[in-house]
Amino acid sequence: MTLHLFNHLLAIGSVEAHIHFMEAFRAVYRNRVVEIILLLCVASQIASGLTFVRSRWRDRHQGLDLLQLGSGLYLAFFLLVHVGAVLAGRMKFGLDTNFYYAAAGMHVLPYRYFFMPYYFFAVLAITVHLARALHWLARDRLSAPAMRAATALFSMCGFAAAALIVAAFAGGLYDISVPAKYLATFQ
């Protein structure tokens, strides 16, 4: 997930940087064995996260705990939709699921009103969820105010990264010409 997020951060610079990095690492993550392991990891993350939510629902009713709960639920939703869409793009539509596949929805009305917040909240949810995980790992070493400050800082960085990534994919940082075959999936 870290490499995937880093790949999207490269889109802030250019489409070419994003695609170049993606193509370099596809040799690894598109290997059949690695891809199956990654898909199993995603399924495991979703299942364990939902199990955790179910078992701890009554215990999670304070501010920062609710952030962790909400971010985890959103990530479960996002991973189901995102992985399903990528697999459909490759298998059903025969498309290269690169930058343009992700960007296409942000260039077609009314779909952009779904895809812009969809990606924005995914990046934000990852950073909030990681911030809360760090909270639990460091809870015996940091004071409560220090942990709140770290969560806030991590979340602000996630907010900025999410805004920049969405701006890049939506054509807000530079001109993008999404090929017609990607736009056609929304017809």
C-alpha positions as CSV (number, residue, x, y, z in Angstrom):
1,M,0.0,0.0,0.0
2,T,2.9,2.3,0.7
3,L,4.3,1.9,-2.8
4,H,0.9,2.4,-4.3
5,L,0.4,5.6,-2.4
6,F,3.9,6.8,-3.3
7,N,3.1,6.0,-6.9
8,H,0.0,8.3,-6.7
9,L,2.1,11.0,-5.0
10,L,4.4,11.0,-8.1
11,A,1.4,12.1,-10.2
12,I,1.7,15.4,-8.5
13,G,4.8,15.9,-10.6
14,S,3.6,14.4,-13.9
15,V,1.6,11.6,-15.5
16,E,4.8,10.3,-16.9
17,A,6.5,10.0,-13.5
18,H,3.4,8.1,-12.2
19,I,3.3,5.7,-15.2
20,H,7.1,5.1,-15.2
21,F,7.1,4.1,-11.5
22,M,4.1,1.9,-12.0
23,E,5.5,0.1,-14.9
24,A,8.8,-0.5,-13.1
25,F,7.1,-2.2,-10.2
26,R,4.5,-4.1,-12.1
27,A,7.2,-6.8,-12.8
28,V,6.9,-7.5,-9.0
29,Y,3.3,-7.0,-8.0
30,R,1.8,-8.4,-11.3
31,N,3.7,-11.7,-10.8
32,R,0.9,-14.2,-10.5
33,V,2.1,-15.6,-7.1
34,V,2.7,-12.1,-5.7
35,E,-0.6,-10.8,-7.0
36,I,-2.5,-13.7,-5.4
37,I,-0.7,-13.0,-2.1
38,L,-1.6,-9.3,-2.3
39,L,-5.2,-10.0,-3.0
40,L,-5.3,-12.4,-0.1
41,C,-3.7,-9.7,2.1
42,V,-6.4,-7.2,1.0
43,A,-9.1,-9.7,1.8
44,S,-7.5,-10.4,5.2
45,Q,-7.2,-6.7,6.0
46,I,-10.9,-6.2,5.2
47,A,-12.0,-9.3,7.1
48,S,-9.9,-8.6,10.2
49,G,-10.8,-5.0,10.2
50,L,-14.5,-5.7,10.0
51,T,-14.1,-8.3,12.7
52,F,-12.3,-5.8,14.9
53,V,-15.0,-3.2,14.4
54,R,-17.7,-5.7,15.3
55,S,-15.9,-7.0,18.4
56,R,-14.9,-3.5,19.7
57,W,-18.0,-1.4,18.5
58,R,-19.1,-0.7,22.1
59,D,-15.6,0.3,23.2
60,R,-15.1,2.8,20.5
61,H,-17.1,5.9,21.4
62,Q,-14.5,8.6,22.1
63,G,-13.2,11.2,19.6
64,L,-9.9,9.7,18.3
65,D,-11.1,6.1,18.6
66,L,-14.1,7.1,16.4
67,L,-11.5,8.4,13.8
68,Q,-9.9,5.0,13.8
69,L,-13.2,3.2,13.5
70,G,-14.4,5.5,10.7
71,S,-11.2,5.4,8.8
72,G,-11.1,1.6,9.0
73,L,-14.6,1.3,7.8
74,Y,-14.0,3.6,4.9
75,L,-10.8,1.7,4.0
76,A,-12.7,-1.6,3.9
77,F,-15.3,0.0,1.5
78,F,-12.5,1.6,-0.6
79,L,-10.5,-1.6,-0.9
80,L,-13.5,-3.6,-2.0
81,V,-14.5,-1.1,-4.6
82,H,-11.0,-0.2,-5.7
83,V,-9.7,-3.8,-6.1
84,G,-12.9,-4.8,-7.8
85,A,-12.7,-1.9,-10.2
86,V,-9.1,-2.6,-11.1
87,L,-9.7,-6.2,-11.7
88,A,-12.8,-5.3,-13.9
89,G,-10.7,-2.8,-15.8
90,R,-8.1,-5.4,-16.7
91,M,-10.3,-8.4,-17.2
92,K,-13.6,-7.0,-18.5
93,F,-12.6,-3.9,-20.3
94,G,-9.0,-5.0,-21.3
95,L,-7.6,-1.7,-20.2
96,D,-4.2,-0.9,-18.8
97,T,-5.2,0.2,-15.3
98,N,-2.7,3.0,-15.1
99,F,-3.0,6.7,-14.3
100,Y,-5.7,7.3,-17.0
101,Y,-7.9,4.5,-15.6
102,A,-8.0,6.2,-12.2
103,A,-8.3,9.7,-13.7
104,A,-11.1,9.0,-16.1
105,G,-13.8,9.1,-13.5
106,M,-12.7,12.6,-12.5
107,H,-13.1,13.9,-16.0
108,V,-16.7,12.8,-16.7
109,L,-19.8,14.4,-15.2
110,P,-21.4,13.4,-13.0
111,Y,-18.9,10.7,-12.0
112,R,-16.3,13.2,-10.8
113,Y,-18.6,14.0,-7.8
114,F,-18.1,10.4,-6.7
115,F,-14.5,9.9,-7.6
116,M,-13.0,13.1,-6.3
117,P,-14.2,12.5,-2.7
118,Y,-13.7,8.7,-3.1
119,Y,-10.0,9.1,-3.7
120,F,-9.6,12.0,-1.3
121,F,-11.1,10.2,1.6
122,A,-9.1,7.0,0.8
123,V,-5.8,8.8,1.2
124,L,-7.0,10.7,4.3
125,A,-8.3,7.5,5.8
126,I,-5.0,5.7,5.3
127,T,-3.1,8.4,7.1
128,V,-5.7,8.7,9.9
129,H,-5.6,5.0,10.3
130,L,-1.8,4.9,10.4
131,A,-1.8,7.7,12.9
132,R,-4.1,5.8,15.2
133,A,-2.0,2.7,14.8
134,L,1.1,4.7,15.8
135,H,-0.9,5.9,18.8
136,W,-1.4,2.4,20.0
137,L,2.2,1.4,19.4
138,A,3.5,4.5,21.3
139,R,0.8,4.8,24.0
140,D,3.3,3.9,26.7
141,R,6.0,6.2,25.5
142,L,4.2,9.4,24.7
143,S,1.8,11.6,26.6
144,A,-1.8,12.0,25.6
145,P,-1.2,15.6,24.3
146,A,1.8,14.4,22.3
147,M,-0.2,11.6,20.7
148,R,-3.1,13.9,19.8
149,A,-0.6,16.3,18.2
150,A,1.1,13.5,16.3
151,T,-2.4,12.3,15.1
152,A,-3.3,15.8,14.0
153,L,0.1,16.3,12.2
154,F,-0.2,13.0,10.4
155,S,-3.8,13.7,9.5
156,M,-3.0,17.2,8.2
157,C,-0.2,15.7,6.0
158,G,-2.8,13.2,4.7
159,F,-5.2,15.9,4.0
160,A,-2.6,17.8,2.0
161,A,-1.5,14.6,0.1
162,A,-5.1,13.7,-0.6
163,A,-5.8,17.2,-2.0
164,L,-2.7,17.2,-4.2
165,I,-3.3,13.7,-5.5
166,V,-6.9,14.4,-6.4
167,A,-5.9,17.7,-8.0
168,A,-3.3,15.9,-10.1
169,F,-5.7,13.2,-11.3
170,A,-8.4,15.7,-11.9
171,G,-6.2,17.9,-14.1
172,G,-5.9,20.7,-11.5
173,L,-2.1,20.8,-11.5
174,Y,-1.5,20.4,-15.3
175,D,-3.4,19.6,-18.4
176,I,-4.5,16.0,-18.8
177,S,-6.0,14.4,-21.9
178,V,-7.6,11.2,-20.9
179,P,-7.7,8.7,-23.8
180,A,-11.2,8.0,-25.2
181,K,-11.0,4.3,-24.3
182,Y,-10.9,5.2,-20.6
183,L,-13.7,7.7,-20.8
184,A,-15.8,5.2,-22.7
185,T,-16.1,3.0,-19.6
186,F,-18.5,5.8,-18.2
187,Q,-20.7,5.9,-21.3
